[in-house]
Amino acid sequence: MAAILIVYSTVDGHTRKICERLAQRIDASGHRSTLVAIEDVRELELAACDKVVVGASIRYGRHRRSVFEFAKANAQLLDRKRNAFFSVNVVARKPQRDQPQTNPYVRQFVLHSRWQPKVLDVFAGKLDYPRYGLVDRLVIRFIMWITRGPTDPTAVVEFTDWQRVDAFAARIAAM
């Protein structure tokens, strides 16, 4: 049985929801997971776990600064452990952008991060127009219009492939 720390960075909560699903599946496989927001991770928690999984969402084409700061501050410790990273973004809804090697945000992370994760994945996220403030709603609708995505300001569209999330959990449990 491994102790697995699942660290997340989320803006609207969907990355946390994916991490909760990972934790459920990992725990069901006989391991023990702990879920913690990236801002709340303590060095002691990192040192005590056997595996680390980091999930991070995209907003306006970028992972949050705290994700890169976490990776920089903990690169050596992360590298000594079995580890994984995944990104959550709406671009991954497109078949040509749904793999780590073809998703521009995963590629950017690997290129600009001091930490080089051993296992990578990417999951399509969720649009929740009613939840967004006016500015976010307008900007995201414009981005979706450019990329031929949903633009109905009342739409809530979840693109996440939950079977793929479950398969990733199995990979984490087995690594």
ZAMARGU-4260 file (C-alpha; in steps of 0.2 Angstrom, whole numbers, plus 5000, padded with zeros to 4 digits):
<rodrens>
0) 5000/5000/5000 | 5007/5017/4995 | 5004/5034/5002 | 4999/5045/4987 | 4998/5064/4989
5) 4987/5072/4976 | 4990/5091/4974 | 4979/5102/4964 | 4978/5119/4957 | 4960/5125/4952
10) 4951/5141/4947 | 4933/5135/4946 | 4934/5118/4955 | 4934/5106/4941 | 4952/5100/4943
15) 4948/5097/4961 | 4933/5086/4956 | 4945/5076/4944 | 4957/5074/4959 | 4943/5068/4970
20) 4939/5055/4957 | 4957/5050/4956 | 4958/5048/4975 | 4942/5037/4975 | 4949/5026/4962
25) 4966/5025/4970 | 4959/5021/4987 | 4948/5008/4980 | 4964/4999/4973 | 4971/4998/4991
30) 4982/5013/4992 | 4980/5028/5003 | 4978/5045/4995 | 4978/5063/5002 | 4971/5077/4993
35) 4978/5095/4996 | 4977/5112/4987 | 4994/5117/4980 | 4994/5132/4991 | 4992/5121/5007
40) 5005/5108/5003 | 5018/5106/5017 | 5036/5099/5015 | 5032/5086/5028 | 5018/5079/5018
45) 5028/5078/5002 | 5042/5070/5011 | 5031/5057/5019 | 5022/5051/5004 | 5027/5038/4991
50) 5020/5045/4976 | 5015/5063/4971 | 5002/5068/4958 | 4999/5086/4953 | 4984/5092/4943
55) 4983/5110/4937 | 4970/5119/4927 | 4972/5132/4913 | 4964/5149/4913 | 4968/5161/4899
60) 4981/5150/4891 | 4992/5148/4907 | 4994/5137/4922 | 4993/5147/4938 | 5010/5154/4944
65) 5008/5144/4960 | 5010/5128/4950 | 5027/5133/4943 | 5033/5140/4960 | 5028/5123/4968
70) 5037/5113/4955 | 5053/5124/4957 | 5053/5124/4976 | 5051/5105/4976 | 5059/5098/4960
75) 5072/5088/4969 | 5060/5080/4981 | 5047/5077/4967 | 5061/5069/4956 | 5065/5056/4970
80) 5047/5050/4971 | 5036/5041/4958 | 5026/5056/4952 | 5014/5062/4939 | 5007/5078/4932
85) 4991/5082/4922 | 4983/5097/4915 | 4965/5101/4914 | 4960/5112/4899 | 4946/5114/4887
90) 4958/5113/4872 | 4959/5095/4876 | 4942/5092/4870 | 4949/5092/4853 | 4956/5075/4847
95) 4972/5082/4840 | 4975/5091/4857 | 4970/5077/4870 | 4987/5069/4872 | 5001/5075/4883
100) 5013/5076/4868 | 5000/5086/4857 | 4993/5097/4871 | 5001/5114/4870 | 4999/5117/4889
105) 5007/5101/4894 | 5021/5104/4882 | 5023/5122/4889 | 5023/5115/4907 | 5037/5102/4903
110) 5047/5115/4894 | 5046/5129/4907 | 5046/5119/4923 | 5061/5114/4933 | 5052/5097/4938
115) 5051/5084/4924 | 5036/5073/4928 | 5038/5054/4925 | 5020/5052/4920 | 5010/5065/4910
120) 4992/5066/4905 | 4979/5079/4900 | 4960/5080/4903 | 4947/5090/4894 | 4939/5102/4907
125) 4922/5110/4909 | 4914/5126/4904 | 4902/5134/4916 | 4896/5151/4909 | 4883/5155/4922
130) 4896/5153/4936 | 4908/5165/4927 | 4909/5184/4931 | 4905/5195/4916 | 4922/5198/4910
135) 4927/5180/4911 | 4911/5175/4902 | 4915/5187/4888 | 4933/5182/4886 | 4930/5164/4887
140) 4915/5165/4875 | 4927/5175/4863 | 4940/5161/4864 | 4927/5148/4861 | 4920/5157/4846
145) 4938/5158/4839 | 4941/5139/4842 | 4923/5134/4837 | 4918/5129/4854 | 4901/5132/4863
150) 4897/5150/4866 | 4879/5150/4873 | 4881/5160/4889 | 4869/5149/4898 | 4878/5133/4894
155) 4887/5121/4906 | 4897/5109/4896 | 4908/5096/4904 | 4921/5088/4892 | 4930/5077/4904
160) 4932/5059/4899 | 4929/5050/4916 | 4935/5033/4909 | 4951/5041/4905 | 4953/5049/4922
165) 4949/5031/4929 | 4963/5024/4918 | 4975/5037/4924 | 4971/5032/4942 | 4975/5014/4938
170) 4992/5020/4931 | 4995/5030/4946 | 4991/5015/4957 | 5002/5004/4947 | 5018/5015/4946
</rodrens>
